[in-house]
Amino acid sequence: GAHVVRALQDAGLDPVVVDDLSSGHADFVPEGVPFVQGTILDRDLLVATMREHGVTGVIHVAGFKYAGVSVQRPLHT
């Protein structure tokens, strides 16, 4: 996710990060990038965040890094 954020910045875009930190660290979010801690399952949080920051597109990178986790725990949220 951090690499995607940096690529967006390099392209002149203003990313916003929403993350529940279940497998990441807030320290990986580059300085100056808005960070909202929460789950992507919280529709109200997502809507409010997108409105507040004028989001016009979404890149979903909230999957687990390791395929085995998704097989062992397919309904994990």
PQR file with spaces between the fields and no chain letter, atoms N, CA, C, O and H, PARSE charges and radii, in Angstrom:
ATOM       1  N    GLY     1       0.805   -1.200    0.000 -0.4000 1.5000
ATOM       2  CA   GLY     1       0.000    0.000    0.000 -0.0000 2.0000
ATOM       3  C    GLY     1       0.845    1.261    0.000  0.5500 1.7000
ATOM       4  O    GLY     1       0.526    2.226   -0.695 -0.5500 1.4000
ATOM       5  N    ALA     2       1.928    1.259    0.780 -0.4000 1.5000
ATOM       6  CA   ALA     2       2.772    2.453    0.867 -0.0000 2.0000
ATOM       7  C    ALA     2       3.399    2.778   -0.484  0.5500 1.7000
ATOM       8  O    ALA     2       3.577    3.947   -0.826 -0.5500 1.4000
ATOM       9  H    ALA     2       2.188    0.475    1.344  0.4000 1.0000
ATOM      10  N    HIS     3       3.733    1.736   -1.254 -0.4000 1.5000
ATOM      11  CA   HIS     3       4.318    1.968   -2.575 -0.0000 2.0000
ATOM      12  C    HIS     3       3.287    2.584   -3.517  0.5500 1.7000
ATOM      13  O    HIS     3       3.625    3.439   -4.335 -0.5500 1.4000
ATOM      14  H    HIS     3       3.588    0.787   -0.976  0.4000 1.0000
ATOM      15  N    VAL     4       2.045    2.158   -3.404 -0.4000 1.5000
ATOM      16  CA   VAL     4       0.970    2.715   -4.228 -0.0000 2.0000
ATOM      17  C    VAL     4       0.775    4.190   -3.878  0.5500 1.7000
ATOM      18  O    VAL     4       0.620    5.029   -4.765 -0.5500 1.4000
ATOM      19  H    VAL     4       1.771    1.463   -2.739  0.4000 1.0000
ATOM      20  N    VAL     5       0.784    4.499   -2.587 -0.4000 1.5000
ATOM      21  CA   VAL     5       0.615    5.886   -2.148 -0.0000 2.0000
ATOM      22  C    VAL     5       1.725    6.760   -2.720  0.5500 1.7000
ATOM      23  O    VAL     5       1.464    7.855   -3.219 -0.5500 1.4000
ATOM      24  H    VAL     5       0.909    3.818   -1.866  0.4000 1.0000
ATOM      25  N    ARG     6       2.957    6.279   -2.648 -0.4000 1.5000
ATOM      26  CA   ARG     6       4.078    7.065   -3.179 -0.0000 2.0000
ATOM      27  C    ARG     6       3.964    7.234   -4.700  0.5500 1.7000
ATOM      28  O    ARG     6       4.277    8.300   -5.230 -0.5500 1.4000
ATOM      29  H    ARG     6       3.169    5.390   -2.243  0.4000 1.0000
ATOM      30  N    ALA     7       3.523    6.202   -5.389 -0.4000 1.5000
ATOM      31  CA   ALA     7       3.349    6.301   -6.839 -0.0000 2.0000
ATOM      32  C    ALA     7       2.270    7.331   -7.183  0.5500 1.7000
ATOM      33  O    ALA     7       2.412    8.086   -8.146 -0.5500 1.4000
ATOM      34  H    ALA     7       3.269    5.336   -4.958  0.4000 1.0000
ATOM      35  N    LEU     8       1.202    7.359   -6.401 -0.4000 1.5000
ATOM      36  CA   LEU     8       0.153    8.355   -6.631 -0.0000 2.0000
ATOM      37  C    LEU     8       0.687    9.763   -6.406  0.5500 1.7000
ATOM      38  O    LEU     8       0.398   10.676   -7.179 -0.5500 1.4000
ATOM      39  H    LEU     8       1.087    6.746   -5.619  0.4000 1.0000
ATOM      40  N    GLN     9       1.466    9.932   -5.345 -0.4000 1.5000
ATOM      41  CA   GLN     9       2.077   11.240   -5.086 -0.0000 2.0000
ATOM      42  C    GLN     9       3.000   11.635   -6.238  0.5500 1.7000
ATOM      43  O    GLN     9       2.978   12.782   -6.686 -0.5500 1.4000
ATOM      44  H    GLN     9       1.700    9.190   -4.717  0.4000 1.0000
ATOM      45  N    ASP    10       3.802   10.701   -6.710 -0.4000 1.5000
ATOM      46  CA   ASP    10       4.719   10.975   -7.817 -0.0000 2.0000
ATOM      47  C    ASP    10       3.968   11.381   -9.081  0.5500 1.7000
ATOM      48  O    ASP    10       4.494   12.117   -9.916 -0.5500 1.4000
ATOM      49  H    ASP    10       3.820    9.770   -6.346  0.4000 1.0000
ATOM      50  N    ALA    11       2.726   10.892   -9.214 -0.4000 1.5000
ATOM      51  CA   ALA    11       1.891   11.222  -10.371 -0.0000 2.0000
ATOM      52  C    ALA    11       1.134   12.538  -10.174  0.5500 1.7000
ATOM      53  O    ALA    11       0.345   12.942  -11.029 -0.5500 1.4000
ATOM      54  H    ALA    11       2.299   10.294   -8.535  0.4000 1.0000
ATOM      55  N    GLY    12       1.380   13.200   -9.042 -0.4000 1.5000
ATOM      56  CA   GLY    12       0.727   14.483   -8.789 -0.0000 2.0000
ATOM      57  C    GLY    12      -0.657   14.370   -8.176  0.5500 1.7000
ATOM      58  O    GLY    12      -1.417   15.338   -8.173 -0.5500 1.4000
ATOM      59  H    GLY    12       2.021   12.872   -8.348  0.4000 1.0000
ATOM      60  N    LEU    13      -0.986   13.206   -7.662 -0.4000 1.5000
ATOM      61  CA   LEU    13      -2.301   12.997   -7.047 -0.0000 2.0000
ATOM      62  C    LEU    13      -2.191   13.114   -5.528  0.5500 1.7000
ATOM      63  O    LEU    13      -1.098   13.029   -4.968 -0.5500 1.4000
ATOM      64  H    LEU    13      -0.369   12.419   -7.665  0.4000 1.0000
ATOM      65  N    ASP    14      -3.320   13.308   -4.878 -0.4000 1.5000
ATOM      66  CA   ASP    14      -3.373   13.470   -3.424 -0.0000 2.0000
ATOM      67  C    ASP    14      -4.075   12.278   -2.782  0.5500 1.7000
ATOM      68  O    ASP    14      -5.291   12.310   -2.593 -0.5500 1.4000
ATOM      69  H    ASP    14      -4.208   13.377   -5.333  0.4000 1.0000
ATOM      70  N    PRO    15      -3.329   11.227   -2.445 -0.5600 1.5000
ATOM      71  CA   PRO    15      -3.962   10.036   -1.865  0.2800 2.0000
ATOM      72  C    PRO    15      -4.424   10.258   -0.435  0.5500 1.7000
ATOM      73  O    PRO    15      -3.928   11.128    0.281 -0.5500 1.4000
ATOM      74  N    VAL    16      -5.393    9.439   -0.046 -0.4000 1.5000
ATOM      75  CA   VAL    16      -5.900    9.360    1.323 -0.0000 2.0000
ATOM      76  C    VAL    16      -5.853    7.887    1.684  0.5500 1.7000
ATOM      77  O    VAL    16      -6.236    7.043    0.873 -0.5500 1.4000
ATOM      78  H    VAL    16      -5.797    8.732   -0.628  0.4000 1.0000
ATOM      79  N    VAL    17      -5.392    7.562    2.880 -0.4000 1.5000
ATOM      80  CA   VAL    17      -5.264    6.168    3.290 -0.0000 2.0000
ATOM      81  C    VAL    17      -6.289    5.831    4.355  0.5500 1.7000
ATOM      82  O    VAL    17      -6.415    6.541    5.352 -0.5500 1.4000
ATOM      83  H    VAL    17      -5.081    8.248    3.538  0.4000 1.0000
ATOM      84  N    VAL    18      -7.025    4.740    4.142 -0.4000 1.5000
ATOM      85  CA   VAL    18      -7.910    4.162    5.157 -0.0000 2.0000
ATOM      86  C    VAL    18      -7.361    2.774    5.442  0.5500 1.7000
ATOM      87  O    VAL    18      -7.216    1.962    4.528 -0.5500 1.4000
ATOM      88  H    VAL    18      -6.922    4.163    3.331  0.4000 1.0000
ATOM      89  N    ASP    19      -7.053    2.496    6.704 -0.4000 1.5000
ATOM      90  CA   ASP    19      -6.429    1.218    7.048 -0.0000 2.0000
ATOM      91  C    ASP    19      -6.804    0.861    8.473  0.5500 1.7000
ATOM      92  O    ASP    19      -6.837    1.726    9.349 -0.5500 1.4000
ATOM      93  H    ASP    19      -7.170    3.155    7.447  0.4000 1.0000
ATOM      94  N    ASP    20      -7.088   -0.423    8.707 -0.4000 1.5000
ATOM      95  CA   ASP    20      -7.394   -0.865   10.076 -0.0000 2.0000
ATOM      96  C    ASP    20      -6.135   -1.308   10.822  0.5500 1.7000
ATOM      97  O    ASP    20      -6.200   -1.685   11.992 -0.5500 1.4000
ATOM      98  H    ASP    20      -7.060   -1.126    7.995  0.4000 1.0000
ATOM      99  N    LEU    21      -4.999   -1.260   10.143 -0.4000 1.5000
ATOM     100  CA   LEU    21      -3.693   -1.601   10.715 -0.0000 2.0000
ATOM     101  C    LEU    21      -3.610   -3.042   11.205  0.5500 1.7000
ATOM     102  O    LEU    21      -2.805   -3.356   12.083 -0.5500 1.4000
ATOM     103  H    LEU    21      -4.946   -0.953    9.192  0.4000 1.0000
ATOM     104  N    SER    22      -4.436   -3.915   10.643 -0.4000 1.5000
ATOM     105  CA   SER    22      -4.383   -5.322   11.035 -0.0000 2.0000
ATOM     106  C    SER    22      -3.118   -6.002   10.525  0.5500 1.7000
ATOM     107  O    SER    22      -2.680   -7.009   11.082 -0.5500 1.4000
ATOM     108  H    SER    22      -5.089   -3.661    9.930  0.4000 1.0000
ATOM     109  N    SER    23      -2.536   -5.454    9.473 -0.4000 1.5000
ATOM     110  CA   SER    23      -1.298   -6.039    8.962 -0.0000 2.0000
ATOM     111  C    SER    23      -0.308   -4.970    8.520  0.5500 1.7000
ATOM     112  O    SER    23       0.685   -5.278    7.860 -0.5500 1.4000
ATOM     113  H    SER    23      -2.892   -4.636    9.020  0.4000 1.0000
ATOM     114  N    GLY    24      -0.568   -3.736    8.873 -0.4000 1.5000
ATOM     115  CA   GLY    24       0.320   -2.649    8.465 -0.0000 2.0000
ATOM     116  C    GLY    24       0.660   -1.753    9.640  0.5500 1.7000
ATOM     117  O    GLY    24       0.329   -2.047   10.788 -0.5500 1.4000
ATOM     118  H    GLY    24      -1.374   -3.486    9.408  0.4000 1.0000
ATOM     119  N    HIS    25       1.324   -0.661    9.328 -0.4000 1.5000
ATOM     120  CA   HIS    25       1.749    0.281   10.354 -0.0000 2.0000
ATOM     121  C    HIS    25       1.479    1.699    9.871  0.5500 1.7000
ATOM     122  O    HIS    25       1.766    2.030    8.721 -0.5500 1.4000
ATOM     123  H    HIS    25       1.593   -0.422    8.395  0.4000 1.0000
ATOM     124  N    ALA    26       0.940    2.523   10.727 -0.4000 1.5000
ATOM     125  CA   ALA    26       0.664    3.912   10.371 -0.0000 2.0000
ATOM     126  C    ALA    26       1.946    4.643    9.976  0.5500 1.7000
ATOM     127  O    ALA    26       1.904    5.592    9.193 -0.5500 1.4000
ATOM     128  H    ALA    26       0.707    2.255   11.662  0.4000 1.0000
ATOM     129  N    ASP    27       3.072    4.211   10.509 -0.4000 1.5000
ATOM     130  CA   ASP    27       4.351    4.854   10.187 -0.0000 2.0000
ATOM     131  C    ASP    27       4.720    4.714    8.711  0.5500 1.7000
ATOM     132  O    ASP    27       5.559    5.463    8.212 -0.5500 1.4000
ATOM     133  H    ASP    27       3.106    3.440   11.145  0.4000 1.0000
ATOM     134  N    PHE    28       4.103    3.763    8.009 -0.4000 1.5000
ATOM     135  CA   PHE    28       4.401    3.571    6.591 -0.0000 2.0000
ATOM     136  C    PHE    28       3.706    4.610    5.712  0.5500 1.7000
ATOM     137  O    PHE    28       4.062    4.776    4.546 -0.5500 1.4000
ATOM     138  H    PHE    28       3.421    3.155    8.414  0.4000 1.0000
ATOM     139  N    VAL    29       2.712    5.313    6.270 -0.4000 1.5000
ATOM     140  CA   VAL    29       2.006    6.337    5.501 -0.0000 2.0000
ATOM     141  C    VAL    29       2.916    7.558    5.417  0.5500 1.7000
ATOM     142  O    VAL    29       3.333    8.093    6.444 -0.5500 1.4000
ATOM     143  H    VAL    29       2.423    5.179    7.218  0.4000 1.0000
ATOM     144  N    PRO    30       3.226    8.002    4.194 -0.5600 1.5000
ATOM     145  CA   PRO    30       4.122    9.152    4.057  0.2800 2.0000
ATOM     146  C    PRO    30       3.577   10.398    4.760  0.5500 1.7000
ATOM     147  O    PRO    30       2.366   10.603    4.850 -0.5500 1.4000
ATOM     148  N    GLU    31       4.491   11.212    5.247 -0.4000 1.5000
ATOM     149  CA   GLU    31       4.117   12.445    5.921 -0.0000 2.0000
ATOM     150  C    GLU    31       3.278   13.321    4.998  0.5500 1.7000
ATOM     151  O    GLU    31       3.582   13.472    3.815 -0.5500 1.4000
ATOM     152  H    GLU    31       5.474   11.046    5.174  0.4000 1.0000
ATOM     153  N    GLY    32       2.222   13.892    5.559 -0.4000 1.5000
ATOM     154  CA   GLY    32       1.357   14.779    4.792 -0.0000 2.0000
ATOM     155  C    GLY    32       0.190   14.093    4.110  0.5500 1.7000
ATOM     156  O    GLY    32      -0.699   14.759    3.579 -0.5500 1.4000
ATOM     157  H    GLY    32       1.976   13.770    6.521  0.4000 1.0000
ATOM     158  N    VAL    33       0.183   12.768    4.119 -0.4000 1.5000
ATOM     159  CA   VAL    33      -0.920   12.022    3.503 -0.0000 2.0000
ATOM     160  C    VAL    33      -1.977   11.784    4.579  0.5500 1.7000
ATOM     161  O    VAL    33      -1.668   11.223    5.630 -0.5500 1.4000
ATOM     162  H    VAL    33       0.906   12.228    4.550  0.4000 1.0000
ATOM     163  N    PRO    34      -3.224   12.204    4.331 -0.5600 1.5000
ATOM     164  CA   PRO    34      -4.269   11.957    5.325  0.2800 2.0000
ATOM     165  C    PRO    34      -4.420   10.464    5.605  0.5500 1.7000
ATOM     166  O    PRO    34      -4.467    9.650    4.683 -0.5500 1.4000
ATOM     167  N    PHE    35      -4.494   10.117    6.888 -0.4000 1.5000
ATOM     168  CA   PHE    35      -4.640    8.727    7.317 -0.0000 2.0000
ATOM     169  C    PHE    35      -5.860    8.608    8.204  0.5500 1.7000
ATOM     170  O    PHE    35      -6.005    9.343    9.181 -0.5500 1.4000
ATOM     171  H    PHE    35      -4.455   10.779    7.637  0.4000 1.0000
ATOM     172  N    VAL    36      -6.744    7.672    7.858 -0.4000 1.5000
ATOM     173  CA   VAL    36      -7.947    7.398    8.644 -0.0000 2.0000
ATOM     174  C    VAL    36      -7.857    5.951    9.102  0.5500 1.7000
ATOM     175  O    VAL    36      -7.805    5.036    8.281 -0.5500 1.4000
ATOM     176  H    VAL    36      -6.627    7.074    7.065  0.4000 1.0000
ATOM     177  N    GLN    37      -7.838    5.747   10.408 -0.4000 1.5000
ATOM     178  CA   GLN    37      -7.788    4.377   10.921 -0.0000 2.0000
ATOM     179  C    GLN    37      -9.206    3.848   11.036  0.5500 1.7000
ATOM     180  O    GLN    37     -10.039    4.416   11.742 -0.5500 1.4000
ATOM     181  H    GLN    37      -7.880    6.491   11.075  0.4000 1.0000
ATOM     182  N    GLY    38      -9.470    2.758   10.337 -0.4000 1.5000
ATOM     183  CA   GLY    38     -10.785    2.138   10.358 -0.0000 2.0000
ATOM     184  C    GLY    38     -10.866    1.048    9.314  0.5500 1.7000
ATOM     185  O    GLY    38      -9.979    0.899    8.475 -0.5500 1.4000
ATOM     186  H    GLY    38      -8.793    2.296    9.763  0.4000 1.0000
ATOM     187  N    THR    39     -11.927    0.302    9.379 -0.4000 1.5000
ATOM     188  CA   THR    39     -12.125   -0.819    8.464 -0.0000 2.0000
ATOM     189  C    THR    39     -12.861   -0.383    7.201  0.5500 1.7000
ATOM     190  O    THR    39     -13.699    0.519    7.228 -0.5500 1.4000
ATOM     191  H    THR    39     -12.648    0.423   10.062  0.4000 1.0000
ATOM     192  N    ILE    40     -12.532   -1.037    6.105 -0.4000 1.5000
ATOM     193  CA   ILE    40     -13.252   -0.754    4.863 -0.0000 2.0000
ATOM     194  C    ILE    40     -14.674   -1.287    4.908  0.5500 1.7000
ATOM     195  O    ILE    40     -15.467   -1.023    4.004 -0.5500 1.4000
ATOM     196  H    ILE    40     -11.852   -1.769    6.083  0.4000 1.0000
ATOM     197  N    LEU    41     -15.003   -2.037    5.955 -0.4000 1.5000
ATOM     198  CA   LEU    41     -16.367   -2.535    6.122 -0.0000 2.0000
ATOM     199  C    LEU    41     -17.279   -1.488    6.740  0.5500 1.7000
ATOM     200  O    LEU    41     -18.495   -1.677    6.789 -0.5500 1.4000
ATOM     201  H    LEU    41     -14.359   -2.251    6.689  0.4000 1.0000
ATOM     202  N    ASP    42     -16.709   -0.386    7.210 -0.4000 1.5000
ATOM     203  CA   ASP    42     -17.484    0.698    7.820 -0.0000 2.0000
ATOM     204  C    ASP    42     -17.899    1.681    6.734  0.5500 1.7000
ATOM     205  O    ASP    42     -17.178    2.630    6.427 -0.5500 1.4000
ATOM     206  H    ASP    42     -15.722   -0.232    7.170  0.4000 1.0000
ATOM     207  N    ARG    43     -19.061    1.439    6.164 -0.4000 1.5000
ATOM     208  CA   ARG    43     -19.538    2.242    5.038 -0.0000 2.0000
ATOM     209  C    ARG    43     -19.626    3.717    5.386  0.5500 1.7000
ATOM     210  O    ARG    43     -19.223    4.567    4.591 -0.5500 1.4000
ATOM     211  H    ARG    43     -19.646    0.668    6.414  0.4000 1.0000
ATOM     212  N    ASP    44     -20.145    4.030    6.562 -0.4000 1.5000
ATOM     213  CA   ASP    44     -20.292    5.433    6.948 -0.0000 2.0000
ATOM     214  C    ASP    44     -18.937    6.137    7.025  0.5500 1.7000
ATOM     215  O    ASP    44     -18.806    7.288    6.608 -0.5500 1.4000
ATOM     216  H    ASP    44     -20.472    3.340    7.208  0.4000 1.0000
ATOM     217  N    LEU    45     -17.938    5.445    7.557 -0.4000 1.5000
ATOM     218  CA   LEU    45     -16.593    6.016    7.637 -0.0000 2.0000
ATOM     219  C    LEU    45     -16.044    6.280    6.241  0.5500 1.7000
ATOM     220  O    LEU    45     -15.463    7.335    5.986 -0.5500 1.4000
ATOM     221  H    LEU    45     -18.045    4.510    7.895  0.4000 1.0000
ATOM     222  N    LEU    46     -16.228    5.324    5.345 -0.4000 1.5000
ATOM     223  CA   LEU    46     -15.718    5.491    3.984 -0.0000 2.0000
ATOM     224  C    LEU    46     -16.405    6.644    3.267  0.5500 1.7000
ATOM     225  O    LEU    46     -15.751    7.458    2.615 -0.5500 1.4000
ATOM     226  H    LEU    46     -16.699    4.467    5.553  0.4000 1.0000
ATOM     227  N    VAL    47     -17.709    6.709    3.389 -0.4000 1.5000
ATOM     228  CA   VAL    47     -18.448    7.795    2.730 -0.0000 2.0000
ATOM     229  C    VAL    47     -17.999    9.148    3.280  0.5500 1.7000
ATOM     230  O    VAL    47     -17.743   10.077    2.514 -0.5500 1.4000
ATOM     231  H    VAL    47     -18.240    6.048    3.919  0.4000 1.0000
ATOM     232  N    ALA    48     -17.905    9.258    4.604 -0.4000 1.5000
ATOM     233  CA   ALA    48     -17.488   10.516    5.219 -0.0000 2.0000
ATOM     234  C    ALA    48     -16.068   10.893    4.792  0.5500 1.7000
ATOM     235  O    ALA    48     -15.794   12.057    4.499 -0.5500 1.4000
ATOM     236  H    ALA    48     -18.113    8.504    5.226  0.4000 1.0000
ATOM     237  N    THR    49     -15.171    9.914    4.758 -0.4000 1.5000
ATOM     238  CA   THR    49     -13.783   10.174    4.368 -0.0000 2.0000
ATOM     239  C    THR    49     -13.713   10.625    2.915  0.5500 1.7000
ATOM     240  O    THR    49     -13.005   11.579    2.592 -0.5500 1.4000
ATOM     241  H    THR    49     -15.394    8.969    4.997  0.4000 1.0000
ATOM     242  N    MET    50     -14.446    9.943    2.038 -0.4000 1.5000
ATOM     243  CA   MET    50     -14.414   10.308    0.628 -0.0000 2.0000
ATOM     244  C    MET    50     -15.001   11.694    0.393  0.5500 1.7000
ATOM     245  O    MET    50     -14.499   12.450   -0.438 -0.5500 1.4000
ATOM     246  H    MET    50     -15.022    9.169    2.300  0.4000 1.0000
ATOM     247  N    ARG    51     -16.050   12.025    1.115 -0.4000 1.5000
ATOM     248  CA   ARG    51     -16.634   13.367    0.976 -0.0000 2.0000
ATOM     249  C    ARG    51     -15.679   14.432    1.501  0.5500 1.7000
ATOM     250  O    ARG    51     -15.461   15.457    0.855 -0.5500 1.4000
ATOM     251  H    ARG    51     -16.457   11.411    1.791  0.4000 1.0000
ATOM     252  N    GLU    52     -15.118   14.183    2.670 -0.4000 1.5000
ATOM     253  CA   GLU    52     -14.224   15.159    3.294 -0.0000 2.0000
ATOM     254  C    GLU    52     -13.014   15.478    2.421  0.5500 1.7000
ATOM     255  O    GLU    52     -12.559   16.621    2.372 -0.5500 1.4000
ATOM     256  H    GLU    52     -15.295   13.350    3.195  0.4000 1.0000
ATOM     257  N    HIS    53     -12.502   14.467    1.737 -0.4000 1.5000
ATOM     258  CA   HIS    53     -11.276   14.634    0.963 -0.0000 2.0000
ATOM     259  C    HIS    53     -11.518   14.737   -0.542  0.5500 1.7000
ATOM     260  O    HIS    53     -10.561   14.803   -1.314 -0.5500 1.4000
ATOM     261  H    HIS    53     -12.872   13.538    1.778  0.4000 1.0000
ATOM     262  N    GLY    54     -12.777   14.752   -0.969 -0.4000 1.5000
ATOM     263  CA   GLY    54     -13.082   14.881   -2.389 -0.0000 2.0000
ATOM     264  C    GLY    54     -12.532   13.745   -3.227  0.5500 1.7000
ATOM     265  O    GLY    54     -12.042   13.959   -4.336 -0.5500 1.4000
ATOM     266  H    GLY    54     -13.554   14.698   -0.343  0.4000 1.0000
ATOM     267  N    VAL    55     -12.616   12.543   -2.694 -0.4000 1.5000
ATOM     268  CA   VAL    55     -12.087   11.365   -3.386 -0.0000 2.0000
ATOM     269  C    VAL    55     -12.859   11.119   -4.680  0.5500 1.7000
ATOM     270  O    VAL    55     -14.090   11.135   -4.694 -0.5500 1.4000
ATOM     271  H    VAL    55     -13.015   12.370   -1.793  0.4000 1.0000
ATOM     272  N    THR    56     -12.124   10.894   -5.756 -0.4000 1.5000
ATOM     273  CA   THR    56     -12.744   10.623   -7.061 -0.0000 2.0000
ATOM     274  C    THR    56     -12.431    9.226   -7.586  0.5500 1.7000
ATOM     275  O    THR    56     -12.935    8.830   -8.637 -0.5500 1.4000
ATOM     276  H    THR    56     -11.125   10.881   -5.744  0.4000 1.0000
ATOM     277  N    GLY    57     -11.603    8.479   -6.861 -0.4000 1.5000
ATOM     278  CA   GLY    57     -11.264    7.122   -7.278 -0.0000 2.0000
ATOM     279  C    GLY    57     -10.750    6.335   -6.087  0.5500 1.7000
ATOM     280  O    GLY    57     -10.301    6.907   -5.094 -0.5500 1.4000
ATOM     281  H    GLY    57     -11.194    8.801   -6.007  0.4000 1.0000
ATOM     282  N    VAL    58     -10.821    5.016   -6.198 -0.4000 1.5000
ATOM     283  CA   VAL    58     -10.407    4.144   -5.100 -0.0000 2.0000
ATOM     284  C    VAL    58      -9.521    3.030   -5.652  0.5500 1.7000
ATOM     285  O    VAL    58      -9.810    2.441   -6.693 -0.5500 1.4000
ATOM     286  H    VAL    58     -11.186    4.551   -7.005  0.4000 1.0000
ATOM     287  N    ILE    59      -8.445    2.760   -4.934 -0.4000 1.5000
ATOM     288  CA   ILE    59      -7.606    1.601   -5.214 -0.0000 2.0000
ATOM     289  C    ILE    59      -7.676    0.717   -3.974  0.5500 1.7000
ATOM     290  O    ILE    59      -7.282    1.135   -2.884 -0.5500 1.4000
ATOM     291  H    ILE    59      -8.210    3.238   -4.088  0.4000 1.0000
ATOM     292  N    HIS    60      -8.172   -0.494   -4.141 -0.4000 1.5000
ATOM     293  CA   HIS    60      -8.355   -1.415   -3.019 -0.0000 2.0000
ATOM     294  C    HIS    60      -7.124   -2.306   -2.909  0.5500 1.7000
ATOM     295  O    HIS    60      -6.853   -3.125   -3.787 -0.5500 1.4000
ATOM     296  H    HIS    60      -8.492   -0.833   -5.026  0.4000 1.0000
ATOM     297  N    VAL    61      -6.385   -2.133   -1.817 -0.4000 1.5000
ATOM     298  CA   VAL    61      -5.234   -2.998   -1.553 -0.0000 2.0000
ATOM     299  C    VAL    61      -5.338   -3.568   -0.146  0.5500 1.7000
ATOM     300  O    VAL    61      -4.334   -3.738    0.546 -0.5500 1.4000
ATOM     301  H    VAL    61      -6.605   -1.468   -1.103  0.4000 1.0000
ATOM     302  N    ALA    62      -6.568   -3.860    0.267 -0.4000 1.5000
ATOM     303  CA   ALA    62      -6.822   -4.308    1.638 -0.0000 2.0000
ATOM     304  C    ALA    62      -6.787   -5.821    1.796  0.5500 1.7000
ATOM     305  O    ALA    62      -7.171   -6.339    2.845 -0.5500 1.4000
ATOM     306  H    ALA    62      -7.383   -3.721   -0.294  0.4000 1.0000
ATOM     307  N    GLY    63      -6.338   -6.527    0.786 -0.4000 1.5000
ATOM     308  CA   GLY    63      -6.254   -7.982    0.905 -0.0000 2.0000
ATOM     309  C    GLY    63      -5.072   -8.396    1.768  0.5500 1.7000
ATOM     310  O    GLY    63      -4.175   -7.596    2.034 -0.5500 1.4000
ATOM     311  H    GLY    63      -6.026   -6.106   -0.065  0.4000 1.0000
ATOM     312  N    PHE    64      -5.076   -9.638    2.198 -0.4000 1.5000
ATOM     313  CA   PHE    64      -3.964  -10.139    2.983 -0.0000 2.0000
ATOM     314  C    PHE    64      -2.754  -10.384    2.092  0.5500 1.7000
ATOM     315  O    PHE    64      -2.900  -10.780    0.936 -0.5500 1.4000
ATOM     316  H    PHE    64      -5.804  -10.288    1.982  0.4000 1.0000
ATOM     317  N    LYS    65      -1.579  -10.153    2.621 -0.4000 1.5000
ATOM     318  CA   LYS    65      -0.329  -10.315    1.871 -0.0000 2.0000
ATOM     319  C    LYS    65      -0.062  -11.776    1.535  0.5500 1.7000
ATOM     320  O    LYS    65       0.536  -12.086    0.504 -0.5500 1.4000
ATOM     321  H    LYS    65      -1.461   -9.831    3.560  0.4000 1.0000
ATOM     322  N    TYR    66      -0.503  -12.655    2.395 -0.4000 1.5000
ATOM     323  CA   TYR    66      -0.167  -14.065    2.253 -0.0000 2.0000
ATOM     324  C    TYR    66      -1.408  -14.855    1.859  0.5500 1.7000
ATOM     325  O    TYR    66      -2.420  -14.820    2.559 -0.5500 1.4000
ATOM     326  H    TYR    66      -0.989  -12.403    3.232  0.4000 1.0000
ATOM     327  N    ALA    67      -1.331  -15.559    0.748 -0.4000 1.5000
ATOM     328  CA   ALA    67      -2.480  -16.301    0.240 -0.0000 2.0000
ATOM     329  C    ALA    67      -2.991  -17.317    1.245  0.5500 1.7000
ATOM     330  O    ALA    67      -4.196  -17.559    1.307 -0.5500 1.4000
ATOM     331  H    ALA    67      -0.509  -15.587    0.180  0.4000 1.0000
ATOM     332  N    GLY    68      -2.112  -17.917    2.031 -0.4000 1.5000
ATOM     333  CA   GLY    68      -2.516  -18.926    2.999 -0.0000 2.0000
ATOM     334  C    GLY    68      -3.527  -18.417    4.003  0.5500 1.7000
ATOM     335  O    GLY    68      -4.403  -19.170    4.429 -0.5500 1.4000
ATOM     336  H    GLY    68      -1.133  -17.721    1.980  0.4000 1.0000
ATOM     337  N    VAL    69      -3.427  -17.157    4.393 -0.4000 1.5000
ATOM     338  CA   VAL    69      -4.375  -16.577    5.357 -0.0000 2.0000
ATOM     339  C    VAL    69      -5.779  -16.570    4.770  0.5500 1.7000
ATOM     340  O    VAL    69      -6.742  -16.899    5.462 -0.5500 1.4000
ATOM     341  H    VAL    69      -2.715  -16.546    4.048  0.4000 1.0000
ATOM     342  N    SER    70      -5.904  -16.200    3.508 -0.4000 1.5000
ATOM     343  CA   SER    70      -7.232  -16.143    2.906 -0.0000 2.0000
ATOM     344  C    SER    70      -7.837  -17.532    2.745  0.5500 1.7000
ATOM     345  O    SER    70      -9.059  -17.672    2.737 -0.5500 1.4000
ATOM     346  H    SER    70      -5.121  -15.933    2.945  0.4000 1.0000
ATOM     347  N    VAL    71      -7.013  -18.544    2.618 -0.4000 1.5000
ATOM     348  CA   VAL    71      -7.499  -19.917    2.522 -0.0000 2.0000
ATOM     349  C    VAL    71      -7.882  -20.424    3.909  0.5500 1.7000
ATOM     350  O    VAL    71      -8.927  -21.054    4.068 -0.5500 1.4000
ATOM     351  H    VAL    71      -6.019  -18.430    2.625  0.4000 1.0000
ATOM     352  N    GLN    72      -7.060  -20.161    4.899 -0.4000 1.5000
ATOM     353  CA   GLN    72      -7.323  -20.621    6.262 -0.0000 2.0000
ATOM     354  C    GLN    72      -8.486  -19.885    6.901  0.5500 1.7000
ATOM     355  O    GLN    72      -9.231  -20.463    7.692 -0.5500 1.4000
ATOM     356  H    GLN    72      -6.211  -19.649    4.770  0.4000 1.0000
ATOM     357  N    ARG    73      -8.648  -18.609    6.564 -0.4000 1.5000
ATOM     358  CA   ARG    73      -9.677  -17.771    7.195 -0.0000 2.0000
ATOM     359  C    ARG    73     -10.424  -16.980    6.120  0.5500 1.7000
ATOM     360  O    ARG    73     -10.296  -15.757    6.070 -0.5500 1.4000
ATOM     361  H    ARG    73      -8.043  -18.139    5.921  0.4000 1.0000
ATOM     362  N    PRO    74     -11.196  -17.640    5.263 -0.5600 1.5000
ATOM     363  CA   PRO    74     -11.808  -16.949    4.116  0.2800 2.0000
ATOM     364  C    PRO    74     -12.829  -15.871    4.502  0.5500 1.7000
ATOM     365  O    PRO    74     -13.091  -14.973    3.702 -0.5500 1.4000
ATOM     366  N    LEU    75     -13.397  -15.934    5.677 -0.4000 1.5000
ATOM     367  CA   LEU    75     -14.400  -14.950    6.069 -0.0000 2.0000
ATOM     368  C    LEU    75     -13.845  -13.922    7.044  0.5500 1.7000
ATOM     369  O    LEU    75     -14.600  -13.113    7.585 -0.5500 1.4000
ATOM     370  H    LEU    75     -13.184  -16.663    6.327  0.4000 1.0000
ATOM     371  N    HIS    76     -12.534  -13.942    7.275 -0.4000 1.5000
ATOM     372  CA   HIS    76     -11.914  -13.010    8.203 -0.0000 2.0000
ATOM     373  C    HIS    76     -12.067  -11.580    7.693  0.5500 1.7000
ATOM     374  O    HIS    76     -11.830  -11.301    6.517 -0.5500 1.4000
ATOM     375  H    HIS    76     -11.921  -14.599    6.836  0.4000 1.0000
ATOM     376  N    THR    77     -12.463  -10.684    8.585 -0.4000 1.5000
ATOM     377  CA   THR    77     -12.607   -9.274    8.196 -0.0000 2.0000
ATOM     378  C    THR    77     -11.764   -8.391    9.059  0.5500 1.7000
ATOM     379  O    THR    77     -11.758   -7.173    8.877 -0.5500 1.4000
ATOM     380  H    THR    77     -12.655  -10.910    9.540  0.4000 1.0000
